[in-house]
Amino acid sequence: MTFPGNIFNSHSKADGDFFLGISRILGFKPRKLDIYKRAFLHRSANKKDKKGNPMNYERLEFLGDSMLGTIISKHLFKEVPAGDEGYLTKMRSKIVSRKHLNELGKDLGLLQYVESRIPKTHFGENIHGNVFEALVGAIYLDRGYSYCEKFINSRVIEPYVDIEQLEGQVISYKSLVIEWCQKQKKEFDFEVYEDSGNDPIKHFAVKLRIDGRMMAKARATSKKKAEEKASKRAYFALQEKIDK
């Protein structure tokens, strides 16, 4: 594979390896390799451009998130002509959920290219999805909308988007339980408190009550995770009623 002459004045082995690896992931040759390198630059690297602006993947992540949402929306609009706005919004949310994007980032092995001063074992799960979105943003800046759409079609829509399967997929059990409680005019309460026990990492516990009755308890490393865990347990306890 030959290298585009306008990427760098001189190519180190690292640049060459990165170019080859990214080309395999993209399915085409990048023109501006520096944009893709920034898509994998963690803020802990503490790098700045010539004007003193911070250099990391976060701005590209913002752009990629918008591009991903637009292209997925276009696909759903075309493929589900009978879907109303609410349906299309829910389906898009399922496709671009943080869990799904993290899986995509893992499947593509994006973490290996991240430049950081933090050991990669210390990153949370969301780094995979964040970098995937940044990569989409880099594609848009380097090659434009059409290449961005082709990449998302080949890497997201064709292998992962099954409308019928997605219809039965739950994104948030907490949202599902709250929505059911509101429709049924039931009072609900998430009682959250710190419960680290003997764990070296801080944990939170949640008690979920519906109409004053204890429905589920759970604990996790964050309040959000604990609430979702308790909601999932409550959902399965009430599934027959909720699914009606």
C-alpha positions in Angstrom: 0.0 0.0 0.0 1.4 3.4 -0.9 1.1 6.4 1.3 -0.6 9.7 0.1 2.2 12.2 -0.3 0.4 15.0 1.5 -0.1 13.3 4.9 3.3 14.0 6.5 6.7 15.2 5.2 8.3 12.0 6.5 6.7 8.8 7.7 7.9 7.0 10.8 7.1 3.3 11.3 4.5 4.3 13.8 2.7 6.5 11.3 2.9 3.7 8.7 1.4 1.1 11.1 -1.3 3.6 12.1 -2.1 4.3 8.4 -2.4 0.6 7.6 -4.5 -0.2 10.6 -6.9 2.7 10.1 -7.2 2.0 6.4 -8.3 -1.6 7.2 -11.0 -0.3 9.7 -12.2 2.4 7.3 -12.2 0.4 4.1 -10.5 3.3 2.3 -7.3 5.3 2.5 -7.3 8.4 4.8 -6.1 11.6 3.2 -5.4 13.7 6.3 -3.9 11.3 8.8 -3.5 13.9 11.4 -7.3 14.2 11.8 -7.5 10.5 12.5 -4.7 10.6 15.0 -6.5 13.3 16.9 -9.6 11.1 16.9 -7.6 8.8 19.2 -5.9 11.4 21.3 -7.1 11.3 25.0 -7.1 14.6 26.9 -4.6 13.1 29.4 -2.0 13.4 26.7 -2.2 17.1 27.4 -1.3 18.2 23.8 -2.1 21.6 22.2 -2.1 23.0 18.7 -0.1 26.0 17.5 -2.7 28.4 18.8 -2.7 26.8 22.3 -6.0 25.0 21.9 -6.3 21.6 23.6 -6.0 18.7 21.2 -8.0 15.6 22.0 -10.9 13.5 20.5 -13.7 15.3 22.3 -14.6 17.8 19.6 -14.5 15.1 16.9 -16.7 13.0 19.2 -19.3 15.8 19.2 -19.2 16.0 15.4 -19.3 12.2 15.0 -22.3 11.9 17.3 -24.2 14.4 15.1 -23.2 12.6 11.9 -24.2 9.2 13.3 -27.6 10.5 14.4 -28.2 12.1 11.0 -27.3 9.1 8.9 -29.2 6.6 11.2 -32.2 8.9 11.0 -32.1 9.0 7.2 -31.9 5.2 7.1 -34.9 4.7 9.5 -36.9 7.4 7.6 -36.4 5.4 4.4 -36.8 1.9 5.7 -39.8 2.4 8.1 -42.3 4.6 6.1 -45.1 3.8 8.6 -43.1 4.8 11.7 -44.2 8.0 13.4 -41.8 10.5 15.0 -41.9 8.8 18.4 -41.2 5.4 17.0 -38.3 6.6 14.8 -36.8 8.4 17.8 -36.9 5.3 20.0 -35.4 3.2 17.2 -32.5 5.6 16.6 -31.8 5.7 20.4 -31.5 2.0 20.4 -29.0 2.0 17.5 -26.8 4.8 18.9 -27.1 3.7 22.6 -23.9 4.0 24.6 -23.9 0.2 25.1 -24.1 -0.4 21.3 -21.4 2.2 20.5 -19.1 0.7 23.1 -19.6 -2.8 21.4 -18.8 -1.3 18.0 -15.6 0.3 19.3 -14.6 -3.0 20.9 -15.3 -5.0 17.8 -13.2 -2.7 15.7 -10.3 -2.8 18.2 -10.1 1.0 18.5 -8.6 1.1 22.0 -5.2 0.0 20.7 -4.8 3.3 18.9 -5.6 5.6 21.8 -2.8 7.8 22.8 -2.9 8.6 26.6 -0.9 9.0 29.7 -3.4 6.9 31.6 -3.0 3.1 31.4 -5.7 1.7 29.1 -6.8 -0.7 31.8 -8.0 2.3 33.8 -10.4 3.5 31.2 -14.2 3.0 31.6 -16.3 1.2 29.1 -17.4 4.4 27.4 -14.0 5.1 25.9 -14.8 2.5 23.1 -18.0 4.4 22.0 -16.4 7.8 22.5 -13.5 7.0 20.1 -15.9 5.4 17.6 -17.9 8.6 17.4 -14.6 10.6 17.1 -13.6 8.4 14.2 -16.9 9.1 12.5 -16.2 12.8 12.9 -12.7 12.4 11.5 -14.1 10.6 8.4 -16.5 13.5 7.8 -13.8 16.1 8.0 -11.4 14.1 5.8 -13.7 12.7 3.1 -17.2 14.3 3.5 -20.7 13.0 4.0 -20.8 10.3 1.4 -17.8 8.4 2.8 -19.2 8.9 6.3 -22.5 7.4 5.2 -20.7 4.4 3.5 -18.7 3.7 6.7 -21.8 3.8 8.9 -23.7 1.6 6.5 -21.0 -1.0 6.4 -19.9 -0.9 10.0 -23.2 -0.2 11.8 -26.3 -0.6 9.7 -25.6 -3.7 7.6 -24.1 -5.9 10.4 -26.1 -4.7 13.4 -29.4 -3.0 12.5 -32.3 -5.4 12.4 -35.6 -3.5 12.8 -37.7 -6.4 14.2 -35.0 -7.4 16.7 -34.5 -3.8 17.8 -38.2 -3.3 18.4 -38.1 -5.8 21.3 -34.9 -4.4 22.8 -35.0 -2.4 26.0 -32.6 0.6 26.2 -33.4 1.7 29.8 -35.4 -0.4 32.3 -35.6 2.7 34.5 -37.4 4.7 31.8 -39.7 1.8 31.1 -40.7 1.4 34.8 -41.1 5.1 35.3 -43.3 5.4 32.1 -45.5 2.5 33.3 -45.8 4.1 36.8 -46.9 7.4 35.3 -49.4 5.8 33.0 -50.9 3.8 35.9 -50.7 6.8 38.2 -48.5 5.0 40.7 -46.0 6.7 43.0 -42.4 5.6 42.7 -39.3 6.4 44.6 -35.6 5.6 44.2 -33.9 5.7 47.6 -30.1 6.0 46.9 -27.5 5.7 49.6 -23.8 4.9 49.8 -23.0 1.3 50.6 -19.4 0.4 50.0 -19.2 -2.4 52.5 -15.9 -4.1 52.2 -15.3 -3.0 48.6 -12.3 -0.9 47.9 -14.3 1.1 45.3 -17.2 3.2 46.4 -20.6 1.6 45.8 -24.2 2.9 45.9 -27.3 1.0 46.9 -30.8 1.6 45.7 -34.2 0.7 47.0 -37.1 1.1 44.5 -40.5 1.5 46.0 -43.8 1.6 44.0 -46.8 2.8 45.9 -44.8 2.4 49.0 -44.1 -1.3 48.4 -40.5 -2.4 48.1 -40.1 -3.8 44.5 -36.3 -4.2 44.1 -32.9 -3.5 45.6 -29.5 -3.3 43.9 -26.0 -1.9 44.3 -23.4 -0.8 41.8 -20.4 1.5 41.4 -22.5 4.5 40.4 -26.0 5.8 41.3 -27.1 5.5 37.7 -26.0 1.9 37.4 -27.6 1.0 40.7 -30.9 2.6 39.7 -30.9 0.8 36.3 -30.1 -2.5 38.0 -33.0 -2.1 40.5 -35.3 -1.1 37.7 -34.4 -4.2 35.7 -35.3 -6.4 38.6 -38.6 -4.5 39.2 -39.4 -4.8 35.5 -39.1 -8.6 35.5 -41.2 -8.8 38.7 -43.9 -6.7 37.0 -43.3 -7.8 33.4 -46.7 -9.3 32.8 -48.4 -6.1 33.9 -46.0 -3.7 32.2 -46.1 -5.5 28.8 -49.9 -5.2 28.7 
